[in-house]
């Protein structure tokens, strides 16, 4: 395992601790900076030594040091998942100028997925600033690599995916939320910067994954027929998967239609 992958994984563990705070506080409209994290049972501020990702939860046996109230296993799981996701992102993107941009994408994917699953919202507080962050980081990536065509492609792809989702939102009311439309523009920037294949595959995978989850729920559960199912997680997972599978899928399709290399 390369040093940058290990470093990204360790960094992801630290970021995951903060993302737990983001996922909890943003839906409530609270600051993610102040106050410091406290035990909901006794109100004691969490000590620094008890805030080490994953390890602190294990050493405390999942309980508050002061009142022994249980600490949800969700916290270390989110930290661990973020570490794995960052390491995987570094392995796919490599030690390139684009790595910070795609680590940011992996970072926002975690709280957006948790929040959408919990309250069926993709908060503007996370999505809208991501347009600016993505443009800055992707511009830096293009400047560092000299690939300005990728930045132009990203701008076109962001607009294209945003407009596609906007049309679906208007044509089929209730099919998706406005938050999905806003997120589509961000994902379009990242996918198209990577490649046109990634944009096409990522867009397709979102609907495929969403359908694979929605159809069984609608067919076999009463809750599935009554409830609005979050689409954001499928969009985010589809986008991240596309970075891995877009090239082989594109090559397969070209060979299928007789346009592949001989």
BELLIN-V78583 format. One record per backbone hydrogen bond with DSSP energy under -1.0 kcal/mol. CO is the residue of the C=O (numbers start at 1). NH is the residue of the N-H. If there is no record, write none. Layout:
co->CO nh->NH
co->CO nh->NH
//
This chain:
co->2 nh->6
co->3 nh->7
co->4 nh->8
co->5 nh->9
co->6 nh->10
co->7 nh->11
co->8 nh->12
co->9 nh->13
co->10 nh->14
co->11 nh->15
co->12 nh->16
co->13 nh->17
co->14 nh->18
co->15 nh->19
co->16 nh->20
co->18 nh->22
co->19 nh->23
co->20 nh->24
co->21 nh->25
co->22 nh->26
co->25 nh->30
co->26 nh->29
co->37 nh->46
co->39 nh->43
co->44 nh->39
co->47 nh->50
co->48 nh->51
co->52 nh->56
co->53 nh->55
co->54 nh->58
co->55 nh->59
co->56 nh->60
co->57 nh->62
co->58 nh->61
co->62 nh->71
co->64 nh->68
co->69 nh->64
co->72 nh->75
co->73 nh->77
co->74 nh->78
co->75 nh->79
co->76 nh->80
co->77 nh->81
co->78 nh->82
co->79 nh->83
co->80 nh->84
co->81 nh->85
co->82 nh->86
co->83 nh->87
co->84 nh->88
co->85 nh->89
co->86 nh->90
co->87 nh->91
co->88 nh->92
co->89 nh->93
co->90 nh->94
co->94 nh->96
co->96 nh->99
co->98 nh->102
co->99 nh->103
co->100 nh->104
co->101 nh->105
co->102 nh->106
co->103 nh->107
co->104 nh->108
co->105 nh->109
co->108 nh->112
co->109 nh->113
co->110 nh->114
co->111 nh->115
co->112 nh->116
co->113 nh->117
co->114 nh->118
co->115 nh->119
co->116 nh->120
co->123 nh->126
co->123 nh->127
co->124 nh->128
co->128 nh->131
co->129 nh->133
co->130 nh->134
co->131 nh->135
co->132 nh->136
co->133 nh->137
co->134 nh->138
co->135 nh->139
co->136 nh->140
co->137 nh->141
co->138 nh->142
co->139 nh->143
co->140 nh->144
co->141 nh->145
co->142 nh->146
co->146 nh->148
co->148 nh->152
co->149 nh->153
co->150 nh->154
co->151 nh->155
co->152 nh->156
co->153 nh->157
co->154 nh->158
co->155 nh->159
co->156 nh->160
co->157 nh->161
co->158 nh->162
co->159 nh->163
co->160 nh->164
co->161 nh->165
co->162 nh->166
co->163 nh->167
co->164 nh->168
co->165 nh->169
co->166 nh->170
co->167 nh->171
co->168 nh->172
co->172 nh->175
co->177 nh->181
co->178 nh->182
co->179 nh->183
co->180 nh->184
co->181 nh->185
co->183 nh->187
co->184 nh->188
co->185 nh->189
co->186 nh->190
co->187 nh->191
co->188 nh->192
co->189 nh->193
co->190 nh->194
co->191 nh->195
co->195 nh->199
co->196 nh->200
co->197 nh->201
co->198 nh->202
co->199 nh->203
co->200 nh->204
co->201 nh->205
co->202 nh->206
co->203 nh->207
co->204 nh->208
co->205 nh->209
co->206 nh->210
co->207 nh->211
co->208 nh->212
co->209 nh->213
co->210 nh->214
co->211 nh->215
co->213 nh->217
co->214 nh->218
co->215 nh->219
co->216 nh->220
co->217 nh->221
co->221 nh->225
co->222 nh->226
co->223 nh->227
co->231 nh->235
co->232 nh->236
co->233 nh->237
co->234 nh->238
co->235 nh->239
co->236 nh->240
co->237 nh->241
co->238 nh->242
co->241 nh->244
co->241 nh->245
co->242 nh->246
co->245 nh->249
co->246 nh->250
co->247 nh->251
co->248 nh->252
co->249 nh->253
co->250 nh->254
co->251 nh->255
co->252 nh->256
co->253 nh->257
co->254 nh->259
//
